[in-house]
Amino acid sequence: MIQHEVSLAWALALTAKPHLDDVERNDIFVLIGAGESFAAIRELLKWVATKRIPLGPDLVQWCVSWLDAYVGHEDERYLRRLIEDVVSPIAIQAWARFTVNRLSTSPQQRSQQPALTRV
């Protein structure tokens, strides 16, 4: 469980890193390094929600699974609501945009576009 939690903390931290300022990044890295993975994940989920940082669907599912181990914890209901109401919809929107963008640049569509000719 602990290694799983540390891995989740690092996965969230690396995903959020480009969206965090120096102080936020340092705070997260110190929490993880000090063995405070739960606190790091809690903070990261808050920043993901506040800053609308997109997470992949697999990472969102990992967060949900991780939180299942904390049923009854004082922060569990808040974090579950945060994941379900904010984080998950952001991930769904990001995934939909990624899929649409990927489809619009598929090799089939590129081959159907007229080729540029040199004059």
Secondary structure, DSSP 8 states (H G I E B T S, - for coil): -HHHHHHHHHHHHHHHGGGS-HHHHHHHHHHHHTT-HHHHHHHHHHHHHHHT----HHHHHHHHHHHHTTTT-TTHHHHHHHIIIIIHHHHHHHHHHHHHHHHHT-HHHHHHS------
